[in-house]
Amino acid sequence: MQTADHDAQITASLNGVAYSSDYKNWKIISITDKYDGGSMRVVYANDIMVKAIKSGTIPFPDGAKIVKAVWGKQKPDAEGIVRPGNFQNVQFMVKDGKKYQQTEGWGFAKFDGFGLKAYGKTSLFDRTCINCHRLLVPENDFVFNIPTKNK
């Protein structure tokens, strides 16, 4: 089990988004399959994000956080079941309208592999993230995988 001490040893993303294993205690809001990338994802949300989703609040409030834990996927077995493959990364989105104005109020981060190495060679890496989100989900405050039914 990872601890706060372990989390502190992981270098934050170049835009300041820190890794925190606490996401594993958040609510799972979605499970997705990215066919073009050959991956499976479990999507977690903190309490602020869950409350906003349940109430239909868009844009999401500052403090909202969403995390995708990403695995590769194996080929379907004889019964058609697809199982997770190797762990790939953990992706964070953190809402802070003032700090992340250039990326529509969202701080993006990706921590790769078992070492959870922060992705990006320059602090502008997050422009690639937001450009995709701007293109595909502007109506959802730039967030993929929002559940369509909330109970």
Residue, then its C-alpha position, 0 to 999 in steps of 0.5 A: m500500500q502506498t503512503a503519503d511518504h511514498d507520494a511525496q517522493i514522486t515528482a510533481s508534474l511540470n505544471g504543479v499537479a502532484y501525484s496522490s494515491d488518495y484517489k484510490n479512496w474516491k468514488i469510481i464514476s466510470i470504466t472505459d475502453k479506449y479502442d484506438g489506444g488499446s487501453m482500459r481505464v478506471v475513472y475516479a472522482n473526488d467528493i467535489m466532482v461527484k457532487a457536481i456530477k450528481s447536481g449537473t453543475i457544469p462548469f465544474p467548481d474549483g477543487a474538482k478532481i478526476v483521475k484515470a488509472v490506465w492499463g493495457k488490455q489483453k486480447p479477448d479470451a475464448e469466451g470474449i472476456v477482455r482482461p487488463g494487461n500491464f499498468q500504463n499510467v495514472q492521469f489527473m485533472v485538477k480544476d483551479g480556474k486561476k492557476y490553470q487559465q491557459t488550459e480552461g481551468w484544468g491542470f493536467a498530469k500523467f504519471d507513467g509506469f510503476g515508477l509514476k514518472a511525471y510526463g512532459k519535457t516542458s511545462l507546456f505539455d498540458r497544451t496537448c491535453i487540453n487541445c484534445h479535450r477542447l476538440l472533443v468535449p467542450e460541452n462537458d467542461f472539457v471532461f470525458n467519461i461523465p456518467t449519464k445517469n446519476k443516482 
